[in-house]
Amino acid sequence: HVGDSFEADVLGARAAGVEAVLVDRSGSGARHGVRTIRSLREVASLL
């Protein structure tokens, strides 16, 4: 799952047993061991 909200997207995906990727446009860094990308253009590199 790819999303830009830690609480809604990352925690929701984890609760469902799905790997999460956080879109961190500000570049503030990874939180809680979450894979991060800066833009949706980077999604293809994760596949």
C-alpha positions as CSV (number, residue, x, y, z in Angstrom):
1,H,0.0,0.0,0.0
2,V,1.3,3.5,-0.9
3,G,0.0,6.5,0.9
4,D,1.0,9.9,2.4
5,S,-0.5,9.5,5.9
6,F,1.4,7.6,8.5
7,E,-1.6,7.0,10.7
8,A,-4.2,6.2,8.0
9,D,-2.0,4.5,5.4
10,V,0.9,2.9,7.2
11,L,-0.9,1.9,10.3
12,G,-3.9,0.8,8.4
13,A,-1.8,-1.3,6.0
14,R,0.1,-2.9,8.8
15,A,-3.2,-3.8,10.6
16,A,-4.3,-5.5,7.4
17,G,-1.0,-7.4,7.1
18,V,0.0,-5.4,4.0
19,E,3.4,-3.8,3.4
20,A,3.3,0.0,3.4
21,V,5.3,2.7,1.6
22,L,5.0,6.2,2.9
23,V,5.1,9.1,0.4
24,D,7.3,11.6,2.3
25,R,7.3,14.7,0.1
26,S,9.1,16.8,2.7
27,G,12.0,14.4,3.0
28,S,11.8,14.4,6.7
29,G,13.0,10.8,6.9
30,A,11.7,7.3,7.6
31,R,9.5,6.8,10.6
32,H,9.2,3.6,12.6
33,G,11.1,1.5,10.0
34,V,8.7,2.4,7.1
35,R,10.0,2.4,3.6
36,T,9.6,6.0,2.2
37,I,9.6,7.6,-1.2
38,R,9.6,11.3,-2.1
39,S,7.1,11.1,-5.0
40,L,4.8,8.6,-6.7
41,R,7.3,8.5,-9.6
42,E,9.4,6.3,-7.4
43,V,6.8,3.6,-7.0
44,A,7.9,1.7,-10.2
45,S,11.4,1.3,-8.7
46,L,9.8,-0.6,-5.8
47,L,8.3,-3.3,-8.0
